[in-house]
Amino acid sequence: MNFSKILLQWYSLNKRDLPWRQTKNPYFIWLSEIILQQTRVEQGISYYLKFICEFPTLHYLAKANQDKVLKLWQGLGYYSRARNLHYSAKYILKYYDGNFPKTYKDILSLKGVGSYTAAAIASFAYDLPYAVVDGNVVRVLSRVFGMQFTFETALGKKEFHRLALDLLNKDNPAENNQAIMEFGALQCTPKSPKCHSCPFISSCFAYSTRSIERLPVKLKKIKIKKRYINYLLIQKDNFVVLDKRNNGIWKGLYELPNIEFSNQQTEQAVLLSFKWVEFFKSTKYKIELVSDEYIHKLSHQHIYAKFWLINVQTCNINNQSFIEKSKLKNYPVSKLMDKFFKEYNII
């Protein structure tokens, strides 16, 4: 079986017309690959177009304020990607005179770039013979060739990279890499793959052994942490309290002050808790409303959040700083917070 030849034939008939496939510009390709980490293509397109419009060159991105970068990224999640993107743009400007690095090794050294992303950029921008191995590729190789390794181990990674490189068409690595990822995204999908129209049906290990649902092999699912957070929209006249996070998954974003508990609490229990009493000590306040519960699901944690709208008479709560309420829309916030702001007409 000439895997690459069959794959490229399928790709020529089925490939999607995506904006980053129309360029060899390494900056644009890098930008698209960072956006597409943990993001569906359909959602990523609009963000990609917004970014290249706002930052048409690496120089524009490097010189931008981080708040502006994060605001443009808002809604995509996994905000470390945006912070790493901004950091690496500054790094390239400083150490590469603004020219995107041209070798796999140098690309791999950029913050937020792993072996998959480096291989993708190296092949798509420079036609270098590096094989991409992402979730789509792992699924295709597992099913077609019966790979019994899990990609979540060092041995598994080594074996999948070895096979992907062996199968790579070295004369056309960019097209080959695009094709195998597209095949996994459109044909050999995680659930209900289109087996009966698959060009590999006669040689597919998973199809012949009826093991499609069992491949690729995966480790046990991670345990999901549950968090119960009460966000406090504290306002005085036309001003509200807003803080900038210095750590965690939302580092660099802004958020309302909050009180967190390890388990579900009634509203009365929240009001009587030491955390609440300590937060509002010596402060006169009035609770205007308590929102419905919001459930925000992330890969490692589920957040159960309520928002409390509170009017105060003084502006010195725990040394918090107030900003004009009308300017809230200018600050980058999490998708969870943005949803509350919009549903309750805060912005």
Residue pairs with C-beta under 8 A, 6 or more apart in sequence:
1 200
1 203
3 144
3 167
3 200
4 167
4 168
4 169
4 176
6 199
6 200
7 176
7 179
7 180
7 183
7 199
8 169
8 172
8 175
8 176
8 179
9 199
10 179
10 183
10 187
10 199
11 175
11 178
11 179
11 182
11 183
14 182
14 186
14 187
15 21
15 178
15 179
15 182
16 41
16 182
16 186
18 41
18 45
19 32
19 45
19 48
19 49
20 28
20 29
20 31
20 32
20 48
21 178
23 29
24 124
24 125
25 125
26 100
26 102
26 121
26 125
26 126
27 57
27 58
27 100
28 52
29 120
29 121
29 124
29 125
30 100
30 107
30 113
30 117
30 121
30 125
31 48
31 51
31 52
31 85
32 44
32 48
33 117
33 120
33 121
34 81
34 84
34 85
34 112
34 117
35 44
35 47
35 48
35 51
35 76
35 81
36 44
37 78
37 81
37 117
38 77
38 78
38 81
38 299
39 47
39 76
39 77
39 78
41 185
43 76
44 76
47 72
47 73
47 76
50 72
51 61
51 72
54 60
54 64
54 68
54 72
55 61
55 64
58 89
58 92
58 93
58 98
58 100
59 93
59 98
61 69
61 85
61 86
61 89
62 86
62 89
62 90
62 92
62 93
62 98
63 93
64 86
66 83
66 86
66 252
67 252
67 331
67 332
69 82
69 83
69 85
69 86
70 79
70 82
70 83
70 252
70 253
70 332
71 330
71 331
71 332
72 82
73 79
73 81
73 82
73 332
74 332
74 333
74 334
74 335
74 338
75 335
75 338
76 82
77 298
77 335
78 249
79 249
79 250
79 251
79 252
79 253
80 112
80 249
80 251
81 112
82 252
83 251
83 252
84 110
84 111
84 112
85 112
87 111
87 112
88 110
88 111
88 112
88 113
91 110
91 111
92 98
92 99
92 100
92 101
92 110
96 106
100 125
101 107
101 109
101 110
102 126
103 122
103 128
104 118
104 119
104 122
104 128
104 130
107 113
107 117
107 118
107 121
107 122
108 114
108 115
108 118
113 121
115 133
115 161
116 132
116 133
116 134
118 130
119 130
119 131
119 132
119 133
119 177
120 132
120 177
122 128
122 130
123 129
123 130
123 132
123 173
123 174
123 176
123 177
124 174
124 177
124 178
127 172
127 173
127 174
128 173
129 168
129 170
129 173
130 165
130 173
131 161
131 164
131 165
131 167
131 168
131 173
131 176
131 177
132 164
132 177
132 180
132 181
133 151
133 157
133 160
133 161
133 164
134 181
134 184
135 184
136 180
136 181
136 182
136 183
136 184
136 185
136 188
137 160
137 164
137 180
137 181
137 184
138 147
138 151
138 160
138 216
139 184
139 188
139 190
139 215
139 216
140 180
140 183
140 184
140 188
141 147
141 160
141 163
141 164
141 167
142 206
142 215
142 216
142 217
143 188
143 193
143 204
143 205
143 206
143 207
143 212
143 215
143 216
144 188
144 200
144 203
144 204
144 205
144 206
145 163
145 205
146 205
146 206
146 209
146 211
146 215
147 159
147 160
147 163
147 215
147 216
147 217
148 217
149 155
149 156
149 159
149 160
149 217
150 156
150 216
150 217
150 218
150 219
151 157
151 160
151 216
152 218
152 219
153 219
164 180
167 180
168 176
168 177
169 175
169 176
186 194
187 193
187 194
187 197
187 198
188 194
188 198
193 212
195 201
195 204
195 207
195 212
198 204
198 207
201 207
205 211
206 212
206 214
206 215
222 299
222 300
224 300
224 301
224 302
225 300
225 301
225 302
226 301
226 302
226 304
227 260
227 301
227 302
227 303
227 304
228 260
228 261
228 262
228 263
228 264
228 265
228 304
228 305
229 258
229 259
229 260
229 261
229 303
229 304
229 305
229 306
230 258
230 259
230 260
230 261
230 265
230 270
230 305
230 306
230 307
230 308
231 255
231 256
231 257
231 258
231 305
231 306
231 307
231 308
231 337
231 340
232 241
232 256
232 257
232 258
232 259
232 279
232 307
232 308
232 310
233 240
233 241
233 256
233 307
233 308
233 309
233 310
233 346
234 240
234 241
234 256
234 257
234 285
234 310
234 312
234 317
234 320
235 241
235 309
235 310
235 311
235 312
235 325
236 311
236 312
236 313
236 314
236 315
236 322
238 324
238 325
238 326
239 315
239 322
239 323
239 324
239 325
240 256
240 322
240 323
240 325
240 328
241 256
241 257
241 317
241 320
241 321
241 322
241 323
242 254
242 255
242 256
242 321
242 323
242 328
242 331
243 254
243 255
243 256
243 257
243 320
243 321
244 252
244 253
244 254
245 251
245 252
245 253
245 254
245 255
249 298
250 334
252 332
253 332
253 333
253 334
254 331
254 332
254 333
255 333
255 334
255 337
256 307
256 337
257 279
257 317
257 318
257 320
259 270
259 273
259 275
259 276
259 279
261 270
261 273
261 275
264 304
265 273
267 290
267 306
270 276
279 317
279 318
280 317
283 312
283 313
283 314
283 316
283 317
284 312
284 313
284 314
285 310
285 311
285 312
285 313
286 310
286 311
286 312
287 308
287 309
287 310
288 309
288 310
288 311
289 308
289 309
290 306
290 307
290 308
290 309
291 306
291 307
291 308
291 309
291 340
291 344
292 306
293 304
293 305
293 306
294 303
294 304
294 305
294 306
294 307
294 336
294 339
294 340
295 302
295 303
295 304
295 305
296 302
296 303
296 305
296 334
296 335
296 336
297 303
303 336
305 336
305 340
307 340
307 344
309 344
315 322
323 331
325 346
328 341
328 346
328 347
329 341
329 347
333 341
340 346
341 347
